[in-house]
Amino acid sequence: MSALETTCQEKGIDFTAYNNHIRCMAHVINLAAQDALSSLKVGYVESEDEILNQNKEIVDVIPKLRKLVVKILASSQR
């Protein structure tokens, strides 16, 4: 923090180590991932047909996802 304070002062930026802090990058990434995952949650459905009948875009994506999963499972790097 003191090195950052020195660099900022040299460039005329008002920054002091005492009044500021740097957040942990891993924590910031975790918070962003948790927020993204919470927006993806969906309600319970009885069958796949219920999902497919709701959205045309989903119908187009599912075959592509299945192909991707097959390729990942067949990959030696998995």
Chimera marker file (.cmm) of the C-alpha trace (Angstrom):
<marker_set name="trace">
<marker id="1" x="0.000" y="0.000" z="0.000" r="1" g="1" b="0" radius="0.5"/>
<marker id="2" x="2.857" y="2.372" z="0.737" r="1" g="1" b="0" radius="0.5"/>
<marker id="3" x="4.341" y="1.753" z="-2.724" r="1" g="1" b="0" radius="0.5"/>
<marker id="4" x="0.945" y="2.481" z="-4.293" r="1" g="1" b="0" radius="0.5"/>
<marker id="5" x="0.657" y="5.632" z="-2.192" r="1" g="1" b="0" radius="0.5"/>
<marker id="6" x="4.093" y="6.806" z="-3.367" r="1" g="1" b="0" radius="0.5"/>
<marker id="7" x="3.266" y="6.103" z="-7.019" r="1" g="1" b="0" radius="0.5"/>
<marker id="8" x="-0.055" y="7.927" z="-6.747" r="1" g="1" b="0" radius="0.5"/>
<marker id="9" x="1.546" y="10.930" z="-5.095" r="1" g="1" b="0" radius="0.5"/>
<marker id="10" x="4.138" y="11.109" z="-7.884" r="1" g="1" b="0" radius="0.5"/>
<marker id="11" x="1.323" y="11.223" z="-10.430" r="1" g="1" b="0" radius="0.5"/>
<marker id="12" x="-0.711" y="13.772" z="-8.476" r="1" g="1" b="0" radius="0.5"/>
<marker id="13" x="-3.418" y="11.311" z="-7.423" r="1" g="1" b="0" radius="0.5"/>
<marker id="14" x="-4.938" y="11.796" z="-3.978" r="1" g="1" b="0" radius="0.5"/>
<marker id="15" x="-4.435" y="8.385" z="-2.337" r="1" g="1" b="0" radius="0.5"/>
<marker id="16" x="-3.262" y="7.545" z="1.160" r="1" g="1" b="0" radius="0.5"/>
<marker id="17" x="-2.685" y="4.067" z="2.544" r="1" g="1" b="0" radius="0.5"/>
<marker id="18" x="-4.318" y="5.082" z="5.816" r="1" g="1" b="0" radius="0.5"/>
<marker id="19" x="-7.648" y="6.181" z="4.278" r="1" g="1" b="0" radius="0.5"/>
<marker id="20" x="-7.933" y="3.568" z="1.512" r="1" g="1" b="0" radius="0.5"/>
<marker id="21" x="-7.725" y="-0.170" z="1.083" r="1" g="1" b="0" radius="0.5"/>
<marker id="22" x="-7.547" y="-2.704" z="-1.735" r="1" g="1" b="0" radius="0.5"/>
<marker id="23" x="-10.088" y="-5.490" z="-1.774" r="1" g="1" b="0" radius="0.5"/>
<marker id="24" x="-9.002" y="-9.100" z="-2.157" r="1" g="1" b="0" radius="0.5"/>
<marker id="25" x="-9.345" y="-10.013" z="-5.863" r="1" g="1" b="0" radius="0.5"/>
<marker id="26" x="-10.441" y="-13.567" z="-5.035" r="1" g="1" b="0" radius="0.5"/>
<marker id="27" x="-13.220" y="-12.171" z="-2.852" r="1" g="1" b="0" radius="0.5"/>
<marker id="28" x="-14.366" y="-9.795" z="-5.603" r="1" g="1" b="0" radius="0.5"/>
<marker id="29" x="-14.440" y="-12.651" z="-8.151" r="1" g="1" b="0" radius="0.5"/>
<marker id="30" x="-16.347" y="-14.840" z="-5.696" r="1" g="1" b="0" radius="0.5"/>
<marker id="31" x="-18.949" y="-12.116" z="-5.110" r="1" g="1" b="0" radius="0.5"/>
<marker id="32" x="-19.395" y="-11.609" z="-8.859" r="1" g="1" b="0" radius="0.5"/>
<marker id="33" x="-19.720" y="-15.355" z="-9.474" r="1" g="1" b="0" radius="0.5"/>
<marker id="34" x="-22.256" y="-15.744" z="-6.656" r="1" g="1" b="0" radius="0.5"/>
<marker id="35" x="-24.327" y="-12.884" z="-8.065" r="1" g="1" b="0" radius="0.5"/>
<marker id="36" x="-24.220" y="-14.369" z="-11.571" r="1" g="1" b="0" radius="0.5"/>
<marker id="37" x="-25.209" y="-17.817" z="-10.317" r="1" g="1" b="0" radius="0.5"/>
<marker id="38" x="-28.083" y="-16.447" z="-8.248" r="1" g="1" b="0" radius="0.5"/>
<marker id="39" x="-29.558" y="-14.835" z="-11.368" r="1" g="1" b="0" radius="0.5"/>
<marker id="40" x="-29.436" y="-18.183" z="-13.208" r="1" g="1" b="0" radius="0.5"/>
<marker id="41" x="-31.552" y="-20.097" z="-10.691" r="1" g="1" b="0" radius="0.5"/>
<marker id="42" x="-34.842" y="-21.321" z="-12.088" r="1" g="1" b="0" radius="0.5"/>
<marker id="43" x="-37.834" y="-22.991" z="-10.582" r="1" g="1" b="0" radius="0.5"/>
<marker id="44" x="-38.474" y="-26.722" z="-10.552" r="1" g="1" b="0" radius="0.5"/>
<marker id="45" x="-39.846" y="-28.225" z="-13.760" r="1" g="1" b="0" radius="0.5"/>
<marker id="46" x="-41.540" y="-31.577" z="-14.216" r="1" g="1" b="0" radius="0.5"/>
<marker id="47" x="-39.993" y="-32.474" z="-17.559" r="1" g="1" b="0" radius="0.5"/>
<marker id="48" x="-37.625" y="-31.296" z="-20.268" r="1" g="1" b="0" radius="0.5"/>
<marker id="49" x="-40.622" y="-30.644" z="-22.534" r="1" g="1" b="0" radius="0.5"/>
<marker id="50" x="-41.817" y="-27.980" z="-20.113" r="1" g="1" b="0" radius="0.5"/>
<marker id="51" x="-38.543" y="-26.080" z="-20.638" r="1" g="1" b="0" radius="0.5"/>
<marker id="52" x="-38.460" y="-26.627" z="-24.389" r="1" g="1" b="0" radius="0.5"/>
<marker id="53" x="-41.989" y="-25.322" z="-24.892" r="1" g="1" b="0" radius="0.5"/>
<marker id="54" x="-41.229" y="-22.065" z="-23.073" r="1" g="1" b="0" radius="0.5"/>
<marker id="55" x="-38.394" y="-20.619" z="-25.116" r="1" g="1" b="0" radius="0.5"/>
<marker id="56" x="-37.289" y="-21.036" z="-28.743" r="1" g="1" b="0" radius="0.5"/>
<marker id="57" x="-33.724" y="-19.933" z="-27.942" r="1" g="1" b="0" radius="0.5"/>
<marker id="58" x="-33.342" y="-22.778" z="-25.441" r="1" g="1" b="0" radius="0.5"/>
<marker id="59" x="-34.437" y="-25.269" z="-28.089" r="1" g="1" b="0" radius="0.5"/>
<marker id="60" x="-31.635" y="-24.037" z="-30.362" r="1" g="1" b="0" radius="0.5"/>
<marker id="61" x="-28.977" y="-24.147" z="-27.622" r="1" g="1" b="0" radius="0.5"/>
<marker id="62" x="-29.619" y="-27.614" z="-26.146" r="1" g="1" b="0" radius="0.5"/>
<marker id="63" x="-28.270" y="-29.623" z="-29.126" r="1" g="1" b="0" radius="0.5"/>
<marker id="64" x="-25.134" y="-27.470" z="-29.162" r="1" g="1" b="0" radius="0.5"/>
<marker id="65" x="-24.621" y="-28.035" z="-25.443" r="1" g="1" b="0" radius="0.5"/>
<marker id="66" x="-25.071" y="-31.784" z="-25.846" r="1" g="1" b="0" radius="0.5"/>
<marker id="67" x="-22.423" y="-31.860" z="-28.600" r="1" g="1" b="0" radius="0.5"/>
<marker id="68" x="-20.069" y="-29.831" z="-26.424" r="1" g="1" b="0" radius="0.5"/>
<marker id="69" x="-20.524" y="-32.207" z="-23.487" r="1" g="1" b="0" radius="0.5"/>
<marker id="70" x="-19.829" y="-35.226" z="-25.726" r="1" g="1" b="0" radius="0.5"/>
<marker id="71" x="-16.619" y="-33.601" z="-26.993" r="1" g="1" b="0" radius="0.5"/>
<marker id="72" x="-15.500" y="-32.710" z="-23.473" r="1" g="1" b="0" radius="0.5"/>
<marker id="73" x="-16.163" y="-36.228" z="-22.218" r="1" g="1" b="0" radius="0.5"/>
<marker id="74" x="-14.253" y="-37.714" z="-25.174" r="1" g="1" b="0" radius="0.5"/>
<marker id="75" x="-11.289" y="-35.365" z="-24.692" r="1" g="1" b="0" radius="0.5"/>
<marker id="76" x="-8.096" y="-36.756" z="-23.242" r="1" g="1" b="0" radius="0.5"/>
<marker id="77" x="-7.498" y="-33.417" z="-21.484" r="1" g="1" b="0" radius="0.5"/>
<marker id="78" x="-10.699" y="-33.627" z="-19.455" r="1" g="1" b="0" radius="0.5"/>
<link id1="1" id2="2" r="1" g="1" b="0" radius="0.2"/>
<link id1="2" id2="3" r="1" g="1" b="0" radius="0.2"/>
<link id1="3" id2="4" r="1" g="1" b="0" radius="0.2"/>
<link id1="4" id2="5" r="1" g="1" b="0" radius="0.2"/>
<link id1="5" id2="6" r="1" g="1" b="0" radius="0.2"/>
<link id1="6" id2="7" r="1" g="1" b="0" radius="0.2"/>
<link id1="7" id2="8" r="1" g="1" b="0" radius="0.2"/>
<link id1="8" id2="9" r="1" g="1" b="0" radius="0.2"/>
<link id1="9" id2="10" r="1" g="1" b="0" radius="0.2"/>
<link id1="10" id2="11" r="1" g="1" b="0" radius="0.2"/>
<link id1="11" id2="12" r="1" g="1" b="0" radius="0.2"/>
<link id1="12" id2="13" r="1" g="1" b="0" radius="0.2"/>
<link id1="13" id2="14" r="1" g="1" b="0" radius="0.2"/>
<link id1="14" id2="15" r="1" g="1" b="0" radius="0.2"/>
<link id1="15" id2="16" r="1" g="1" b="0" radius="0.2"/>
<link id1="16" id2="17" r="1" g="1" b="0" radius="0.2"/>
<link id1="17" id2="18" r="1" g="1" b="0" radius="0.2"/>
<link id1="18" id2="19" r="1" g="1" b="0" radius="0.2"/>
<link id1="19" id2="20" r="1" g="1" b="0" radius="0.2"/>
<link id1="20" id2="21" r="1" g="1" b="0" radius="0.2"/>
<link id1="21" id2="22" r="1" g="1" b="0" radius="0.2"/>
<link id1="22" id2="23" r="1" g="1" b="0" radius="0.2"/>
<link id1="23" id2="24" r="1" g="1" b="0" radius="0.2"/>
<link id1="24" id2="25" r="1" g="1" b="0" radius="0.2"/>
<link id1="25" id2="26" r="1" g="1" b="0" radius="0.2"/>
<link id1="26" id2="27" r="1" g="1" b="0" radius="0.2"/>
<link id1="27" id2="28" r="1" g="1" b="0" radius="0.2"/>
<link id1="28" id2="29" r="1" g="1" b="0" radius="0.2"/>
<link id1="29" id2="30" r="1" g="1" b="0" radius="0.2"/>
<link id1="30" id2="31" r="1" g="1" b="0" radius="0.2"/>
<link id1="31" id2="32" r="1" g="1" b="0" radius="0.2"/>
<link id1="32" id2="33" r="1" g="1" b="0" radius="0.2"/>
<link id1="33" id2="34" r="1" g="1" b="0" radius="0.2"/>
<link id1="34" id2="35" r="1" g="1" b="0" radius="0.2"/>
<link id1="35" id2="36" r="1" g="1" b="0" radius="0.2"/>
<link id1="36" id2="37" r="1" g="1" b="0" radius="0.2"/>
<link id1="37" id2="38" r="1" g="1" b="0" radius="0.2"/>
<link id1="38" id2="39" r="1" g="1" b="0" radius="0.2"/>
<link id1="39" id2="40" r="1" g="1" b="0" radius="0.2"/>
<link id1="40" id2="41" r="1" g="1" b="0" radius="0.2"/>
<link id1="41" id2="42" r="1" g="1" b="0" radius="0.2"/>
<link id1="42" id2="43" r="1" g="1" b="0" radius="0.2"/>
<link id1="43" id2="44" r="1" g="1" b="0" radius="0.2"/>
<link id1="44" id2="45" r="1" g="1" b="0" radius="0.2"/>
<link id1="45" id2="46" r="1" g="1" b="0" radius="0.2"/>
<link id1="46" id2="47" r="1" g="1" b="0" radius="0.2"/>
<link id1="47" id2="48" r="1" g="1" b="0" radius="0.2"/>
<link id1="48" id2="49" r="1" g="1" b="0" radius="0.2"/>
<link id1="49" id2="50" r="1" g="1" b="0" radius="0.2"/>
<link id1="50" id2="51" r="1" g="1" b="0" radius="0.2"/>
<link id1="51" id2="52" r="1" g="1" b="0" radius="0.2"/>
<link id1="52" id2="53" r="1" g="1" b="0" radius="0.2"/>
<link id1="53" id2="54" r="1" g="1" b="0" radius="0.2"/>
<link id1="54" id2="55" r="1" g="1" b="0" radius="0.2"/>
<link id1="55" id2="56" r="1" g="1" b="0" radius="0.2"/>
<link id1="56" id2="57" r="1" g="1" b="0" radius="0.2"/>
<link id1="57" id2="58" r="1" g="1" b="0" radius="0.2"/>
<link id1="58" id2="59" r="1" g="1" b="0" radius="0.2"/>
<link id1="59" id2="60" r="1" g="1" b="0" radius="0.2"/>
<link id1="60" id2="61" r="1" g="1" b="0" radius="0.2"/>
<link id1="61" id2="62" r="1" g="1" b="0" radius="0.2"/>
<link id1="62" id2="63" r="1" g="1" b="0" radius="0.2"/>
<link id1="63" id2="64" r="1" g="1" b="0" radius="0.2"/>
<link id1="64" id2="65" r="1" g="1" b="0" radius="0.2"/>
<link id1="65" id2="66" r="1" g="1" b="0" radius="0.2"/>
<link id1="66" id2="67" r="1" g="1" b="0" radius="0.2"/>
<link id1="67" id2="68" r="1" g="1" b="0" radius="0.2"/>
<link id1="68" id2="69" r="1" g="1" b="0" radius="0.2"/>
<link id1="69" id2="70" r="1" g="1" b="0" radius="0.2"/>
<link id1="70" id2="71" r="1" g="1" b="0" radius="0.2"/>
<link id1="71" id2="72" r="1" g="1" b="0" radius="0.2"/>
<link id1="72" id2="73" r="1" g="1" b="0" radius="0.2"/>
<link id1="73" id2="74" r="1" g="1" b="0" radius="0.2"/>
<link id1="74" id2="75" r="1" g="1" b="0" radius="0.2"/>
<link id1="75" id2="76" r="1" g="1" b="0" radius="0.2"/>
<link id1="76" id2="77" r="1" g="1" b="0" radius="0.2"/>
<link id1="77" id2="78" r="1" g="1" b="0" radius="0.2"/>
</marker_set>
